[in-house]
């Protein structure tokens, strides 16, 4: 994977994350008490769904930070090299996830 391909893949994933945020906005909204609903169980279910949506939002935020860091590494000419040991990251690892910052050895040691 070239730097240009990685940059395109990272930008596409960032756009997909933004779309997921837009779609899930309603699920993260505060749960209101609805007197006409079935009762406590439906409210608990809604609160659980809200908590899951908020957890997904946090995961997307973390992924967004990884993408931003990877794009910075591309601009600085450091993309493709391990942030821990400085060795080249395996091309297959980068092709699988262009936002990875460490080689397999350093990732498994952590």
C-alpha positions as CSV (number, residue, x, y, z in Angstrom):
1,X,0.0,0.0,0.0
2,X,1.4,3.3,-1.0
3,X,1.1,6.5,1.0
4,X,-1.4,7.9,-1.4
5,X,-3.5,4.8,-1.1
6,X,-3.3,4.9,2.7
7,X,-4.2,8.5,2.7
8,X,-7.3,7.8,0.6
9,X,-8.3,4.8,2.7
10,X,-7.9,6.8,5.9
11,X,-9.9,9.8,4.6
12,X,-12.6,7.4,3.4
13,X,-12.8,5.8,6.8
14,X,-12.9,9.2,8.5
15,X,-15.9,10.1,6.2
16,X,-17.6,6.8,7.1
17,X,-17.1,7.5,10.8
18,X,-18.7,11.0,10.4
19,X,-21.7,9.4,8.6
20,X,-22.0,6.8,11.4
21,X,-22.0,9.7,14.0
22,X,-24.7,11.4,12.0
23,X,-26.9,8.3,11.8
24,X,-26.5,7.3,15.5
25,X,-27.1,10.8,16.9
26,X,-30.7,10.0,17.8
27,X,-29.7,6.8,19.6
28,X,-27.3,8.8,21.9
29,X,-30.0,11.4,22.8
30,X,-31.1,11.4,26.5
31,X,-33.8,8.9,27.3
32,X,-37.0,10.5,28.3
33,X,-39.7,9.0,30.4
34,X,-42.7,8.1,28.2
35,X,-45.8,7.5,30.2
36,X,-47.5,5.7,27.3
37,X,-44.7,3.1,26.9
38,X,-44.8,-0.4,28.3
39,X,-43.0,0.7,31.5
40,X,-39.8,0.2,33.3
41,X,-38.5,-2.5,31.0
42,X,-38.9,-0.4,27.9
43,X,-37.1,2.5,29.6
44,X,-34.3,0.2,30.7
45,X,-34.0,-1.1,27.2
46,X,-33.8,2.4,25.8
47,X,-31.1,3.3,28.3
48,X,-29.1,0.2,27.4
49,X,-29.3,1.1,23.7
50,X,-28.3,4.7,24.6
51,X,-25.3,3.3,26.5
52,X,-24.3,1.1,23.6
53,X,-24.5,4.0,21.2
54,X,-22.4,6.2,23.5
55,X,-19.8,3.4,23.7
56,X,-19.7,3.1,19.9
57,X,-19.3,6.9,19.7
58,X,-16.2,6.7,22.0
59,X,-14.8,3.9,19.9
60,X,-15.3,6.0,16.7
61,X,-13.6,8.9,18.5
62,X,-10.6,6.8,19.3
63,X,-10.4,5.5,15.7
64,X,-10.7,9.1,14.5
65,X,-7.6,10.0,16.6
66,X,-5.7,7.0,15.2
67,X,-6.6,8.2,11.7
68,X,-5.5,11.7,12.4
69,X,-2.2,10.5,13.8
70,X,-1.6,8.3,10.8
71,X,-2.3,11.2,8.4
72,X,0.2,13.2,10.4
73,X,2.8,10.4,10.0
74,X,2.2,10.4,6.3
75,X,2.8,14.1,6.1
76,X,5.9,13.8,8.2
77,X,7.3,10.9,6.1
78,X,7.1,8.5,9.1
79,X,4.2,6.4,8.1
80,X,5.0,2.7,7.7
81,X,7.6,2.7,10.5
82,X,6.9,1.5,14.0
83,X,6.5,4.3,16.5
84,X,8.2,2.2,19.2
85,X,11.2,0.6,17.6
86,X,11.5,2.4,14.2
87,X,11.4,-0.7,12.1
88,X,9.3,-1.0,9.0
89,X,5.7,-2.2,9.6
90,X,4.8,-5.2,7.5
91,X,3.0,-4.2,4.3
92,X,0.2,-6.7,5.0
93,X,-0.4,-5.1,8.5
94,X,-0.6,-1.7,6.9
95,X,-2.9,-2.9,4.1
96,X,-5.2,-4.4,6.8
97,X,-5.2,-1.1,8.8
98,X,-3.3,1.9,7.5
99,X,-3.7,3.6,10.9
100,X,-1.5,1.2,12.8
101,X,1.5,2.9,14.5
102,X,3.4,-0.2,15.6
103,X,4.9,-3.3,14.1
104,X,3.5,-6.7,15.1
105,X,6.3,-7.3,17.6
106,X,5.8,-4.1,19.5
107,X,2.0,-4.4,19.4
108,X,2.1,-7.9,20.9
109,X,4.7,-6.9,23.5
110,X,2.4,-4.1,24.8
